[in-house]
Structures are given as structure tokens and as C-alpha cells.
Amino acid sequence: MKEYWWLSLDIFEIPHDIHFDLQRFASAESEGRTEKATEHKKRKAREEGRVALSKDLPAALVTLITFIMIYFLAKNIFGTIQNSFIYYFENFDKISINDDNILIDYFLFPFLKVFIPIAATAFISAILSNYMQIGFKITFKSIKPKFSKISPNVIKFLQNQVFSVTGLFNFIKSVVKIGIIGLAAYITISSKIEDIKNILFVDGLLNSAIFISNLIFELVLKVLIILLVFSIIDVIFVRWQYEESVKMKRQEVKEEYKELYGDPNVRSRLRQMYQTLLSQKKMLEEVPKADVVITNPTHFAVALFYDKFTDEAPRIIAKGKDRFAQKIKEIAKLNNIFMYENVDLARRLFSEVEVNDILPREMYSLVIIAYKLAMEKKERKIAV
């Protein structure tokens, strides 16, 4: 049996030195980026020109809207061109090349009359289609000159654009798009096949031209609508891809938070200090109405107040340690409040009873002496 070298399966073997990196198809979660991007991260990406912008949507919208505009202006465009040609052919022997107004009046103005509405429509459509996706933002970082753009890394480009999720999506999208467009063209032309055959028997070249123009318009309109649908799918994919690309690791989120708002532990400590200062200020305002202040000569001070109409026992309205205890004592002295020195009692009251709490029953006997001495001092003062 005769052998053919070109039928050998060896030529279909993949060389061993070719490395196919499956990481190109890896998701953000597989890279440890599990957290959604913060607004600060998205804002920085936007300033760098990284936005969720689909190029298919502007292309489809601009083409569709411009084509529709041309369709509605076709009569005026055809009339302008027709009048220009009629004038040229009727007056070709009278037109002077040396006349300065010829170029402007008979060439430039008709051209602008046809071109400006179409160009304005395309320009406005392009601006709006991009604005609808990303809003308005001017940044020059994306157009900043880079030597890597002049001499790009071809291998890296192929890895990012071809052997990636984006490349796979674009390939599938292109294949499906071509198939659907081909099917739409086949159905449209098949439905008009008899009319196309009868063109040869139609009287008048103008009627044939109108029929072909309508057929072309119908076909192009269907194709553009199909492209618009695919562009919307592309917008959804681009936004998903953008969200995946800007996802962050938990450590990145923590570092960003520290950078913007400071260390959470430090902020918590500052918040506690602030609350403590507010609490101390409020306690110092309560000290002047105290009945008695139990003190340790240097370390503790506890102010007691008893309202016989609302409380069943004295309550602590202020307490402090070290420097704050000295402030309580100073205010008590200024307001002539009796201070009773008892090291054990002051220490116990400070550690066991909170501010605004009523003294427990087992401590009643310990503070009776202080209240009795305070009352005697007040009576002596009244007697004097």
C-alpha cells in the first residue's frame, strides 16, 4: 500500500515547547480578588482611562442612526445632486474656470448641504452613545505617550486578546453574528427572489433602482438592528469584565481604608478618648450638686448625691482617678462640698459602682458616716 507523507499524523502533533497558559481564563476569585471594587478604586481607574466602554455600541448606533437619516434625507440629497448635474451639463459651455465663485457656489455649497446633516447626526450619535455608557470625563493619562505602545509585546498581546476570556467571547460573538446576519440576508433576499427576477421586465430604469434601493435599505436595516442587539450584549459583557478587572483583595481593601480614613484601631482609640472626654466634662458639671465626695488623698474621688424623692439610696454622679480625681476635688472645694477621706471606701466605690448607679445595699453602712459628718458640718455652718 502506497504511503503518503502528508497523511502522517505526526504533522498534527503540538510541539512540546508551546505553553498554553490556562490562567488566561482564570477568574478574579481564583487570583484572590474576591471583594468588589470600592468607589475610590473605580474613581482612580476612571482617571487612568479604564472604564467599562463598549466600542460595538457606538459603532452600531452611529451607523444605524446615520443610515436612517440618509434614508429620510435621500430625496433631498438626490435632488441636490440632480440639480447640480443638470446645471453642469446645461451650462458647461458658460462656466468659467477662472471664476472664483464657481468652486464655492456650485461645488462647495451643494457638498456641504448634503454632508453637514449626515456628519452632524453621526457626531451627535457618537457623543451620546459614549456618554450613555461612561458619562462625561476628560482624562489625558490614557493618551500619554508610552514606548510600549510603539514597540508592543506581541506575545503578551496575543495572550491578553486572543487566548483569554475576551478573545473567546469575541470569537463566539463574531461567529454567531455572521451566522445570524447571513440567515437574515438569506431570508430577506429569498422573499424577494421573484421580484428580483422580474426586474428585467420592469419598464423604466428608475423603478428598478427604487426597488433595489428599498431592498438594500431593508437588508441593511435588519443587519444594523442585529448589530445593535449584539452591541447591547457586548455592553453587558464589558461591564462584567470591568467589574472583574477592578476587584480587590481583602488586604487591598484594608490598606485603602487605612490610607483614606486611618488605622481602624487608632480611630477606635480616638473615638473612645473623645467619649471619655465628653463623659468627664459631664461628670464635672454634676459635681457642684453632690452631697459628699469620698476621696483617697491622691488617687480616687467619688461624688455622691441623694434625692429622697426619687432615689432609694445615694447614687454616684461622678468618679475619677489620679488627675481627674484632683479636678473633682478642686470643684468640690470651690463649692464647699464636704470631702470624706477613706482609702478603702473610695477605692471600692470607684471599682464596683458605675456612674449614675445607686449604691448597693451592703455599702449603705459605709457611707452613713460620711453623710452624717457632712450634715454636721452643714448644721455648724448654719449655726454660725
Buried (B, 14 or more C-beta within 10 A) or exposed (E): EEEEEEEEEEEEEEEEEEEEEEEBEEEBEEEEBBBEBBEEBBEBBBEEBBBBBBEBBBBBBBBBBBBBBBBEBEEEBEEBEEEBEEBEEEEEEEEEEEEEEEEEEBEEEBEEEBEEBBEEBBEEBBEBBBEEBEEEEEEEEEEEEEEEEEEEEEEEEEBEEEBBBBBEBBEEBEEEBEEBBEEBBEEBEEEBEEEEEEEEEEEEEEEBEEBEEEBEBBBBBBBBEBBBEBBEBBBEBBBEBBBBEBBBBEEBBBEBBBEEEEEEEEEEEEEEEEEEEEEBEEBBEBBEEBBBBBBBEEBBBBBBBBEEEEEEEBBBBBBBBEEBBBBBBEBBEEEEBBBBEBBEBBBBBBEEBEBEEBBEEEBEEBBEEBBEBBEEBEEEEEEE
